[in-house]
Each structure stands twice: as C-alpha cells, then as structure tokens.
Amino acid sequence: MGTLANVAVLPQHTATLRIEEIDLPDPGPTQVVVREYASGICHSQLHQMHRPRQAPVVLGHEATGVVTKTGSEVTHVREGDTVLVTWVPRDARAAKSAPVVARIDVSDGQAGSENVFTWADHTLCDEQYVVKVDPQTRRDVTSIIGCAVMTGAGAVINTANVQPGQSVAIFGVGGVGLSAVVGAKVAGADPIIAVDLDDDKLEFAKAFGATHGVNASQVDPVAAIHELTQHADRLTMLKQPVSGADFTFDCIGLKQTMEQIVPACRSGHFGACDGGTAVLVGVPSTSVELNAIDVLLHEKHFIGSIGGSCAPDRDFPRFLQWQDEGALDLDAMVTARYRLDQINEATTALSNGEIHGRAILEFD
C-alpha cells in the first residue's frame, strides 16, 4: 500500500505550481518515505521553474522529517527516525552504487526531480539523501540545513578552508550568503564584508557576524573591498600596495557578481605568496568573462563550490552543534513561513527579493 502525499507539481508548460494529491509507491530496496515537518524554499529552484523542461517536475531539496517506511536494503535509518533531507549524497565515498532518483506519477505524466523533492508533506527518496539526527532536533528551522546552511557555510569551511584572521567578502546575503557569513565568523575571519543591494539586508547580515556592509547599488563594491583590505607593507608585481579580500564568495551567480569576485580578491604579494581565491557558490545562468591578466599577474584563483563541498553525514552534526551553541541562529535566519498551498506566493516573494533570510514551508 502506498502513501498519500500532497505535492507541489511544476507543470511542463507553466511556472505556476499546483498542489496535487499523489499516491507515492512503497519504497524500493534503497529508498525511504519521509513525512516532512518543514522544507526550505531555495532560490535555485526558481531557475528550474523558468527554464524549458520536457515533463512535469517536483521541486524542493532540503527538509526535516520523520521516516515512515524503509526499503529492504536500508540500514542506517529506521521507521520513526528523525532525519534531515538533502540533495547531496550523505556519504558518496561509501555508496555502493548511484542513488536512485524517484520519479512519480502525476495527473499529466511522470514527474522527475533533481535527486529529491521536498515541497510535499511526504517524500520518497534514496537513503543516501537522508541523514539521521537526534529526535529532539527542531522540526522547523533545521530544514534549511540541507541546502542553505550546507552550501554557504560549507563553501567557507570546506571549499575555501578559511583560517583565523583571513579577510572574506560575501556577495549576496540571502539564506546561503548569511550561512557563509556564519561560517566565516566561526572560522575566525576578519574582516567579514557583506555585499548586497539592500541596506536592510546588509544590516541583517551584521547580526550574523558581518563586520562591514557594502551597498553595491551606491558604491563600486570592488573598490570598497580593496579600501577595507589594504596592506601597505606588501607590494604586488607592479609595485602597488597589496589589497583585496583573501576570499570572495559569490552566493548569487549573476554575470555581474561572478565578474566582480575575482578583481575583489587580494593581489599576490610578489615572491612571497599568491593571490586571493574567488569562490562561485550561487548557481550561474550565464557564462562569465575574467580578466586573464589580473589572474596571471596577481596569481588569483577562481574555483567552484557545489553544496559547500559537504559530506552531510560529517557536516550536518557540526551545523546542528553550531545551532545548539548559538553560533548559528536559525530562528533569526528563517524570516518567512508558508503553507504548502501558498507555494506560489512564496516563490513570487523570493523572486521579488522580499525574503531577507530564508523562507520555509511548514506541514505540521
């Protein structure tokens, strides 16, 4: 017997989601069914909503819930376990085979997903996408760990491996960017420069650890970052004082921001150390042009970070510990809550830039 689920379905030919009652099949050997408490609403889902597709799609990729059914080969979770759902395999190195991606029957065809779907009160997914956590774990705000926190904080502590005293600039301080700010603060970075177009968001970022805010609609953010990160005692190859952030993070993925993070990086200290590192975190929708002379002469680096280079089995307990210790204020980061039947209202608000932190869907 299957599981009745209310699911947000994205039709093939429109960006308006509909809620549909679906009979989820029983889990296959490596799958689980999770009754969800809450799901995050990620900006990257907007990209999926507005690009062409060949069939209906089910969306969402971060949630907190409880396991209600398990397949015959699932051993790391049992029915009744509290779990975090994510789109990154919990331990890809230990996986014996590629995770099974669920496809479900909807009224106008078969809907696919990118690894998981969590805009639903129940989901069916491979066991690689669920991480067991303490049953006392918060049921609502922890739902954003599976993408926002993992992607932003992970980019800082895993991909970049920021060290105490190093300077950081973060472009875009939505849910992912705020998580990067938290990761930078935990890492001991200084200064931590938040860059955005909204003064309220910049002030909000300071509550999470940003030391400076730069409004890119009012000043040149690259020049502002260099002004805040000068090293008059060091010289570049061109005998100019070294300046720029040790690490810059683009948590947006726009062409403009992708092309700003490299020049905002620290120049190399000629003969002593190489230049800074620009980290692409946000999902890009365009190509990017880089100044190759700047990269060459100043020995800068441009790298990508997918899912914060996280291994969820390893990193989710660390993020939950940050929450317990007060370093990660998820209650403050979640700034909007919606019901499943308000999903179109939620995605419109996100698209319009009205969500300062992270929005979630609540099912209980």
C-alpha positions in Angstrom: 0.0 0.0 0.0 1.4 3.4 -1.0 1.4 6.7 0.9 -0.9 9.6 0.1 1.1 12.8 -0.3 0.2 16.4 -1.1 2.9 17.5 -3.6 3.7 20.8 -5.3 3.9 19.9 -9.0 5.5 22.2 -11.7 3.7 21.5 -15.0 5.7 21.3 -18.2 4.4 24.5 -19.8 3.9 27.0 -17.0 5.8 28.3 -14.0 2.7 28.2 -11.8 2.8 25.3 -9.3 -0.2 23.2 -8.4 -0.9 21.1 -5.4 -1.8 17.5 -6.2 -2.6 14.5 -4.1 -0.4 11.7 -5.2 -0.2 8.0 -4.1 3.5 7.5 -3.6 4.6 3.9 -4.2 6.2 1.9 -1.5 10.0 2.4 -1.3 12.3 0.4 -3.4 15.2 -1.6 -1.7 17.3 1.6 -1.1 14.6 4.1 -0.7 12.7 5.6 2.2 9.4 7.5 2.7 9.7 10.6 4.9 6.8 12.5 6.4 8.0 16.1 6.4 7.7 18.7 9.1 9.2 21.6 7.1 11.1 22.3 3.9 13.3 25.2 2.8 12.5 27.3 -0.3 15.7 27.7 -2.2 16.4 30.4 -4.8 18.0 27.8 -7.2 14.5 26.3 -7.6 13.5 29.5 -9.4 16.0 28.6 -12.2 14.2 25.2 -12.6 10.8 27.0 -12.7 11.8 29.3 -15.5 13.8 27.1 -17.8 12.4 24.7 -20.5 11.5 21.2 -19.5 10.3 18.1 -21.2 8.0 16.9 -18.4 6.4 17.9 -15.1 8.9 18.5 -12.3 8.7 18.2 -8.5 10.9 20.6 -6.5 12.5 21.2 -3.2 15.7 19.8 -1.8 16.0 20.5 1.9 13.7 19.4 4.7 13.3 17.9 8.2 11.0 15.0 8.8 10.5 11.5 10.2 11.0 8.2 8.3 7.7 6.3 7.9 8.8 3.5 5.6 12.1 1.9 4.6 13.3 -0.3 1.8 14.7 -3.8 2.4 18.3 -2.8 2.0 18.2 0.4 4.1 20.1 0.1 7.3 21.2 3.5 8.6 17.7 4.7 9.4 14.5 3.0 10.7 10.9 3.9 10.8 10.4 6.7 13.4 13.9 8.2 13.0 14.1 12.0 12.7 16.1 12.9 9.6 17.3 15.9 7.5 16.7 15.5 3.8 19.2 17.0 1.4 20.2 16.8 -2.3 23.8 15.8 -1.7 24.6 12.1 -1.0 25.3 11.7 2.7 28.5 9.8 2.1 29.2 9.5 -1.6 32.6 7.7 -1.0 30.9 4.8 0.8 28.0 4.5 -1.7 28.0 1.1 -3.4 26.0 2.5 -6.4 24.5 5.7 -7.7 21.5 6.8 -5.6 18.1 6.0 -7.1 16.2 9.2 -8.1 12.5 8.9 -7.6 10.0 9.6 -10.4 6.4 9.8 -9.5 3.1 9.6 -11.5 1.2 12.9 -11.6 -2.0 13.8 -13.4 -0.2 14.9 -16.6 2.6 12.5 -16.8 5.6 11.3 -14.8 7.4 14.0 -12.8 11.1 13.9 -12.2 13.2 15.7 -9.6 16.9 16.6 -9.1 17.8 14.0 -6.6 14.9 14.7 -4.2 11.7 16.6 -3.9 10.6 18.3 -0.6 7.8 20.7 -1.5 5.5 18.0 -0.3 4.1 16.7 3.0 5.6 13.3 2.2 8.6 12.4 0.0 10.1 9.3 -1.5 13.9 9.4 -1.9 17.0 7.3 -1.8 18.5 6.6 1.6 21.7 8.4 0.5 19.7 11.7 0.8 18.6 11.4 4.4 20.8 12.0 7.5 19.6 10.7 10.9 19.6 13.3 13.6 18.7 13.4 17.3 14.9 13.1 17.8 14.9 16.3 19.8 16.2 18.3 16.8 14.0 21.3 16.0 11.4 20.3 13.4 11.1 23.6 11.5 14.1 25.8 11.1 16.6 23.0 10.8 15.0 22.2 7.4 17.4 24.8 5.8 20.5 22.9 6.8 20.1 20.6 3.9 20.9 23.3 1.3 21.2 26.9 2.5 23.5 26.3 5.5 25.4 23.4 3.9 26.1 25.4 0.7 27.0 28.7 2.3 28.9 27.7 5.5 30.4 24.7 3.7 31.9 26.9 1.0 33.8 28.8 3.7 34.9 26.0 6.0 35.3 23.2 3.4 35.9 24.6 -0.1 37.9 27.6 0.9 39.1 26.4 4.4 39.2 30.0 5.7 41.6 30.5 8.6 41.5 32.9 11.5 42.4 36.4 10.6 41.8 36.0 6.9 39.6 38.5 5.1 36.3 37.5 3.5 33.8 39.2 1.2 30.4 37.7 0.5 28.3 38.8 -2.4 24.6 38.3 -1.8 23.3 37.8 1.8 20.2 35.8 1.4 19.9 32.4 3.1 23.1 31.0 1.5 25.1 34.2 1.9 24.1 34.5 5.6 25.2 31.0 6.2 28.5 31.9 4.6 28.7 34.8 7.0 28.2 32.5 9.9 30.8 30.1 8.6 33.3 32.9 8.2 32.6 34.1 11.8 33.1 30.5 13.2 36.3 30.3 11.2 37.6 33.5 12.8 37.7 35.5 9.6 38.3 39.3 9.8 37.0 41.4 8.3 33.8 39.8 7.0 32.4 42.1 4.3 28.8 41.6 3.2 27.9 42.9 -0.3 24.3 43.4 -1.4 21.9 45.9 -2.9 19.7 46.4 0.1 20.7 48.3 3.3 18.3 46.3 5.4 19.8 43.0 4.3 23.3 44.4 5.0 22.3 45.4 8.5 20.7 42.0 8.9 23.9 40.3 7.9 25.8 42.1 10.7 23.6 40.2 13.2 25.2 37.0 11.9 28.8 38.2 12.0 29.4 40.6 9.1 31.8 43.4 10.2 31.1 45.7 7.2 28.3 46.2 4.7 28.8 47.4 1.2 25.7 48.5 -0.8 26.7 47.7 -4.5 23.9 50.0 -5.7 25.6 53.0 -4.2 29.3 52.3 -4.5 31.7 50.2 -6.6 31.9 47.0 -4.4 35.3 46.0 -5.8 36.8 49.4 -4.9 35.1 49.3 -1.5 36.5 45.9 -0.7 40.0 47.0 -1.6 39.7 50.1 0.5 38.8 47.9 3.5 41.6 45.4 3.0 44.8 47.3 2.3 48.3 46.0 3.2 50.6 49.0 2.7 53.6 46.9 3.8 53.3 44.5 0.9 53.8 45.1 -2.8 52.4 43.5 -5.9 54.4 42.6 -9.0 53.5 46.0 -10.3 54.9 47.6 -7.1 51.4 48.6 -5.9 50.3 48.1 -2.3 48.5 44.7 -1.9 44.8 44.9 -1.2 41.6 42.8 -1.7 40.0 40.0 0.3 41.7 36.7 0.8 38.5 35.0 -0.2 35.5 36.3 -2.1 32.2 34.3 -2.4 29.5 34.9 -5.0 26.4 33.5 -3.5 24.2 34.8 -6.3 25.6 33.5 -9.6 24.8 36.6 -11.8 27.2 37.5 -14.6 28.0 40.8 -12.9 28.8 39.3 -9.5 30.8 36.5 -11.0 32.9 39.1 -12.8 33.4 41.1 -9.6 34.6 38.5 -7.2 38.0 37.9 -8.9 39.0 41.6 -9.1 37.8 42.0 -5.5 40.3 39.3 -4.4 43.7 40.1 -2.8 46.6 40.6 -5.2 49.5 38.4 -4.8 52.5 39.5 -2.7 55.1 39.1 -5.4 57.7 36.5 -4.5 56.1 35.8 -1.1 52.5 34.5 -1.5 49.9 34.0 -4.2 46.7 36.0 -4.6 43.3 35.5 -3.2 40.6 33.0 -4.1 37.2 33.7 -5.7 34.6 31.1 -4.9 31.5 30.6 -7.0 28.7 29.4 -4.8 25.5 30.6 -6.5 24.1 28.7 -9.4 25.1 30.6 -12.6 22.7 31.1 -15.5 25.2 32.8 -17.9 28.8 32.5 -19.0 31.4 34.6 -17.3 34.4 36.7 -18.6 37.5 37.0 -16.5 40.4 39.4 -16.8 43.2 36.9 -17.5 45.9 39.5 -16.9 44.6 40.1 -13.4 44.5 36.4 -12.7 48.0 35.9 -14.1 49.9 38.8 -12.7 48.3 38.7 -9.3 48.2 34.9 -9.1 44.5 34.8 -8.2 42.3 31.7 -8.1 38.7 31.1 -9.4 37.0 28.0 -8.1 33.6 26.5 -7.7 31.8 25.1 -4.6 28.9 22.8 -5.1 26.9 22.1 -2.0 29.6 23.6 0.1 31.9 20.6 -0.6 29.9 18.9 2.2 29.6 15.3 3.2 26.2 15.6 5.1 27.0 12.6 7.4 30.1 14.5 8.6 28.9 18.1 8.4 25.3 18.2 9.5 26.1 17.3 13.1 28.6 20.1 13.1 25.9 22.6 11.9 23.5 21.4 14.5 26.1 21.8 17.1 26.6 25.4 16.0 22.9 25.9 16.4 23.0 24.4 19.9 25.9 26.6 20.9 24.3 29.8 19.5 26.8 30.3 16.6 24.1 29.6 14.0 20.8 31.4 14.7 18.4 29.5 12.5 15.4 31.2 14.2 16.6 34.5 13.0 17.7 33.3 9.6 14.2 31.9 8.8 12.3 35.1 8.1 9.1 33.8 6.3 6.9 30.7 6.8 4.3 29.5 4.3 1.8 26.6 4.0 2.1 24.3 1.0 -0.9 25.8 -0.6 0.9 29.2 -0.5 3.9 27.9 -2.5 3.2 30.3 -5.5 3.0 33.2 -3.1 6.3 32.1 -1.6 8.2 31.7 -4.8 6.9 35.1 -6.0 8.1 36.8 -2.9 11.5 35.1 -3.3 11.7 36.1 -6.9 10.9 39.7 -6.0 13.7 39.9 -3.4 11.2 40.1 -0.5 12.8 37.3 1.6 15.6 38.7 3.7 16.8 35.4 5.1 15.3 32.0 4.2 11.7 31.0 3.7 10.3 27.6 4.7 7.2 25.6 4.1 5.6 24.1 7.2 3.5 20.9 7.0 2.5 20.4 10.7 
